[in-house]
Amino acid sequence: MSVNREDLKRLIDFIHEEDTVEVYDFIGYLNMKREREAIDQMDIDLFSEDQELIRQIEQSREDRANGRIYDQEQGLKYLQNKIKEFESEQNL
């Protein structure tokens, strides 16, 4: 649907004063919605080009397919061990 911007401006000029705040808020909402959609698309584009992220996703899929999945307790122990390793490397 095509709308003549000049007609739209004229309609806005005739809006009752008490409705102007709602129209202003709605225009702000529409602008925010478009910005959010643009940012979301930009994020998708960036993620789709991030080779390291793609590698991590592929590795995760392979791990799940091969049963290499940690439950919560195993994951916590793994992270604790990694922290200990990191801290011991820092103390060298």
Biotite code that builds the C-alpha atoms (Angstrom):
import biotite.structure as struc

atoms = struc.array([
    struc.Atom([0.000, 0.000, 0.000], chain_id="A", res_id=1, res_name="MET", atom_name="CA", element="C"),
    struc.Atom([1.431, 3.329, -1.055], chain_id="A", res_id=2, res_name="SER", atom_name="CA", element="C"),
    struc.Atom([0.749, 6.424, 1.016], chain_id="A", res_id=3, res_name="VAL", atom_name="CA", element="C"),
    struc.Atom([1.426, 9.954, -0.106], chain_id="A", res_id=4, res_name="ASN", atom_name="CA", element="C"),
    struc.Atom([3.604, 11.497, 2.594], chain_id="A", res_id=5, res_name="ARG", atom_name="CA", element="C"),
    struc.Atom([2.078, 14.927, 2.036], chain_id="A", res_id=6, res_name="GLU", atom_name="CA", element="C"),
    struc.Atom([-1.414, 13.494, 2.620], chain_id="A", res_id=7, res_name="ASP", atom_name="CA", element="C"),
    struc.Atom([-0.117, 11.844, 5.774], chain_id="A", res_id=8, res_name="LEU", atom_name="CA", element="C"),
    struc.Atom([1.337, 15.145, 6.993], chain_id="A", res_id=9, res_name="LYS", atom_name="CA", element="C"),
    struc.Atom([-1.986, 16.868, 6.356], chain_id="A", res_id=10, res_name="ARG", atom_name="CA", element="C"),
    struc.Atom([-3.829, 14.173, 8.321], chain_id="A", res_id=11, res_name="LEU", atom_name="CA", element="C"),
    struc.Atom([-1.435, 14.675, 11.200], chain_id="A", res_id=12, res_name="ILE", atom_name="CA", element="C"),
    struc.Atom([-2.107, 18.412, 11.113], chain_id="A", res_id=13, res_name="ASP", atom_name="CA", element="C"),
    struc.Atom([-5.833, 17.736, 11.665], chain_id="A", res_id=14, res_name="PHE", atom_name="CA", element="C"),
    struc.Atom([-5.452, 15.294, 14.570], chain_id="A", res_id=15, res_name="ILE", atom_name="CA", element="C"),
    struc.Atom([-7.141, 16.438, 17.778], chain_id="A", res_id=16, res_name="HIS", atom_name="CA", element="C"),
    struc.Atom([-4.693, 17.884, 20.262], chain_id="A", res_id=17, res_name="GLU", atom_name="CA", element="C"),
    struc.Atom([-5.407, 15.188, 22.862], chain_id="A", res_id=18, res_name="GLU", atom_name="CA", element="C"),
    struc.Atom([-4.496, 12.463, 20.315], chain_id="A", res_id=19, res_name="ASP", atom_name="CA", element="C"),
    struc.Atom([-1.153, 13.954, 19.294], chain_id="A", res_id=20, res_name="THR", atom_name="CA", element="C"),
    struc.Atom([0.770, 12.262, 22.115], chain_id="A", res_id=21, res_name="VAL", atom_name="CA", element="C"),
    struc.Atom([-0.529, 8.849, 21.035], chain_id="A", res_id=22, res_name="GLU", atom_name="CA", element="C"),
    struc.Atom([0.381, 9.509, 17.398], chain_id="A", res_id=23, res_name="VAL", atom_name="CA", element="C"),
    struc.Atom([3.840, 10.691, 18.458], chain_id="A", res_id=24, res_name="TYR", atom_name="CA", element="C"),
    struc.Atom([4.338, 7.564, 20.594], chain_id="A", res_id=25, res_name="ASP", atom_name="CA", element="C"),
    struc.Atom([3.150, 5.328, 17.750], chain_id="A", res_id=26, res_name="PHE", atom_name="CA", element="C"),
    struc.Atom([5.557, 6.913, 15.278], chain_id="A", res_id=27, res_name="ILE", atom_name="CA", element="C"),
    struc.Atom([8.340, 6.395, 17.825], chain_id="A", res_id=28, res_name="GLY", atom_name="CA", element="C"),
    struc.Atom([7.284, 2.757, 18.195], chain_id="A", res_id=29, res_name="TYR", atom_name="CA", element="C"),
    struc.Atom([7.376, 2.222, 14.426], chain_id="A", res_id=30, res_name="LEU", atom_name="CA", element="C"),
    struc.Atom([10.850, 3.757, 14.177], chain_id="A", res_id=31, res_name="ASN", atom_name="CA", element="C"),
    struc.Atom([12.109, 1.600, 17.059], chain_id="A", res_id=32, res_name="MET", atom_name="CA", element="C"),
    struc.Atom([10.597, -1.513, 15.466], chain_id="A", res_id=33, res_name="LYS", atom_name="CA", element="C"),
    struc.Atom([12.396, -0.839, 12.167], chain_id="A", res_id=34, res_name="ARG", atom_name="CA", element="C"),
    struc.Atom([15.693, -0.202, 13.975], chain_id="A", res_id=35, res_name="GLU", atom_name="CA", element="C"),
    struc.Atom([15.331, -3.439, 15.945], chain_id="A", res_id=36, res_name="ARG", atom_name="CA", element="C"),
    struc.Atom([14.597, -5.399, 12.761], chain_id="A", res_id=37, res_name="GLU", atom_name="CA", element="C"),
    struc.Atom([17.670, -3.885, 11.097], chain_id="A", res_id=38, res_name="ALA", atom_name="CA", element="C"),
    struc.Atom([19.860, -4.746, 14.105], chain_id="A", res_id=39, res_name="ILE", atom_name="CA", element="C"),
    struc.Atom([18.499, -8.302, 14.235], chain_id="A", res_id=40, res_name="ASP", atom_name="CA", element="C"),
    struc.Atom([19.262, -8.787, 10.543], chain_id="A", res_id=41, res_name="GLN", atom_name="CA", element="C"),
    struc.Atom([22.716, -7.320, 11.020], chain_id="A", res_id=42, res_name="MET", atom_name="CA", element="C"),
    struc.Atom([23.342, -9.768, 13.902], chain_id="A", res_id=43, res_name="ASP", atom_name="CA", element="C"),
    struc.Atom([22.249, -12.694, 11.722], chain_id="A", res_id=44, res_name="ILE", atom_name="CA", element="C"),
    struc.Atom([24.540, -11.535, 8.933], chain_id="A", res_id=45, res_name="ASP", atom_name="CA", element="C"),
    struc.Atom([27.482, -11.180, 11.332], chain_id="A", res_id=46, res_name="LEU", atom_name="CA", element="C"),
    struc.Atom([26.864, -14.565, 12.955], chain_id="A", res_id=47, res_name="PHE", atom_name="CA", element="C"),
    struc.Atom([26.591, -16.293, 9.588], chain_id="A", res_id=48, res_name="SER", atom_name="CA", element="C"),
    struc.Atom([30.050, -14.969, 8.660], chain_id="A", res_id=49, res_name="GLU", atom_name="CA", element="C"),
    struc.Atom([31.746, -15.718, 12.007], chain_id="A", res_id=50, res_name="ASP", atom_name="CA", element="C"),
    struc.Atom([33.887, -18.772, 11.214], chain_id="A", res_id=51, res_name="GLN", atom_name="CA", element="C"),
    struc.Atom([34.782, -19.409, 14.862], chain_id="A", res_id=52, res_name="GLU", atom_name="CA", element="C"),
    struc.Atom([31.116, -19.420, 15.882], chain_id="A", res_id=53, res_name="LEU", atom_name="CA", element="C"),
    struc.Atom([30.268, -21.757, 13.003], chain_id="A", res_id=54, res_name="ILE", atom_name="CA", element="C"),
    struc.Atom([33.110, -24.080, 14.071], chain_id="A", res_id=55, res_name="ARG", atom_name="CA", element="C"),
    struc.Atom([31.834, -24.089, 17.673], chain_id="A", res_id=56, res_name="GLN", atom_name="CA", element="C"),
    struc.Atom([28.301, -24.927, 16.552], chain_id="A", res_id=57, res_name="ILE", atom_name="CA", element="C"),
    struc.Atom([29.541, -27.738, 14.342], chain_id="A", res_id=58, res_name="GLU", atom_name="CA", element="C"),
    struc.Atom([31.686, -29.089, 17.208], chain_id="A", res_id=59, res_name="GLN", atom_name="CA", element="C"),
    struc.Atom([28.695, -28.928, 19.551], chain_id="A", res_id=60, res_name="SER", atom_name="CA", element="C"),
    struc.Atom([26.543, -30.855, 17.073], chain_id="A", res_id=61, res_name="ARG", atom_name="CA", element="C"),
    struc.Atom([29.277, -33.467, 16.692], chain_id="A", res_id=62, res_name="GLU", atom_name="CA", element="C"),
    struc.Atom([29.647, -33.752, 20.489], chain_id="A", res_id=63, res_name="ASP", atom_name="CA", element="C"),
    struc.Atom([25.903, -34.298, 20.909], chain_id="A", res_id=64, res_name="ARG", atom_name="CA", element="C"),
    struc.Atom([25.812, -36.853, 18.090], chain_id="A", res_id=65, res_name="ALA", atom_name="CA", element="C"),
    struc.Atom([28.669, -38.780, 19.743], chain_id="A", res_id=66, res_name="ASN", atom_name="CA", element="C"),
    struc.Atom([27.215, -38.613, 23.259], chain_id="A", res_id=67, res_name="GLY", atom_name="CA", element="C"),
    struc.Atom([29.802, -36.145, 24.553], chain_id="A", res_id=68, res_name="ARG", atom_name="CA", element="C"),
    struc.Atom([27.379, -34.132, 26.645], chain_id="A", res_id=69, res_name="ILE", atom_name="CA", element="C"),
    struc.Atom([27.924, -32.913, 30.194], chain_id="A", res_id=70, res_name="TYR", atom_name="CA", element="C"),
    struc.Atom([25.147, -32.866, 32.752], chain_id="A", res_id=71, res_name="ASP", atom_name="CA", element="C"),
    struc.Atom([25.063, -29.921, 35.150], chain_id="A", res_id=72, res_name="GLN", atom_name="CA", element="C"),
    struc.Atom([27.363, -31.498, 37.743], chain_id="A", res_id=73, res_name="GLU", atom_name="CA", element="C"),
    struc.Atom([29.886, -32.689, 35.151], chain_id="A", res_id=74, res_name="GLN", atom_name="CA", element="C"),
    struc.Atom([29.872, -29.275, 33.497], chain_id="A", res_id=75, res_name="GLY", atom_name="CA", element="C"),
    struc.Atom([30.496, -27.548, 36.816], chain_id="A", res_id=76, res_name="LEU", atom_name="CA", element="C"),
    struc.Atom([33.413, -29.894, 37.607], chain_id="A", res_id=77, res_name="LYS", atom_name="CA", element="C"),
    struc.Atom([34.851, -29.303, 34.142], chain_id="A", res_id=78, res_name="TYR", atom_name="CA", element="C"),
    struc.Atom([34.709, -25.529, 34.595], chain_id="A", res_id=79, res_name="LEU", atom_name="CA", element="C"),
    struc.Atom([36.214, -25.745, 38.081], chain_id="A", res_id=80, res_name="GLN", atom_name="CA", element="C"),
    struc.Atom([39.110, -27.797, 36.722], chain_id="A", res_id=81, res_name="ASN", atom_name="CA", element="C"),
    struc.Atom([39.653, -25.313, 33.898], chain_id="A", res_id=82, res_name="LYS", atom_name="CA", element="C"),
    struc.Atom([39.737, -22.460, 36.427], chain_id="A", res_id=83, res_name="ILE", atom_name="CA", element="C"),
    struc.Atom([42.301, -24.354, 38.542], chain_id="A", res_id=84, res_name="LYS", atom_name="CA", element="C"),
    struc.Atom([44.430, -24.989, 35.442], chain_id="A", res_id=85, res_name="GLU", atom_name="CA", element="C"),
    struc.Atom([44.248, -21.336, 34.473], chain_id="A", res_id=86, res_name="PHE", atom_name="CA", element="C"),
    struc.Atom([45.130, -20.150, 37.972], chain_id="A", res_id=87, res_name="GLU", atom_name="CA", element="C"),
    struc.Atom([48.073, -22.554, 38.222], chain_id="A", res_id=88, res_name="SER", atom_name="CA", element="C"),
    struc.Atom([49.372, -21.307, 34.837], chain_id="A", res_id=89, res_name="GLU", atom_name="CA", element="C"),
    struc.Atom([49.134, -17.720, 36.112], chain_id="A", res_id=90, res_name="GLN", atom_name="CA", element="C"),
    struc.Atom([51.206, -18.583, 39.188], chain_id="A", res_id=91, res_name="ASN", atom_name="CA", element="C"),
    struc.Atom([54.108, -19.985, 37.156], chain_id="A", res_id=92, res_name="LEU", atom_name="CA", element="C"),
])
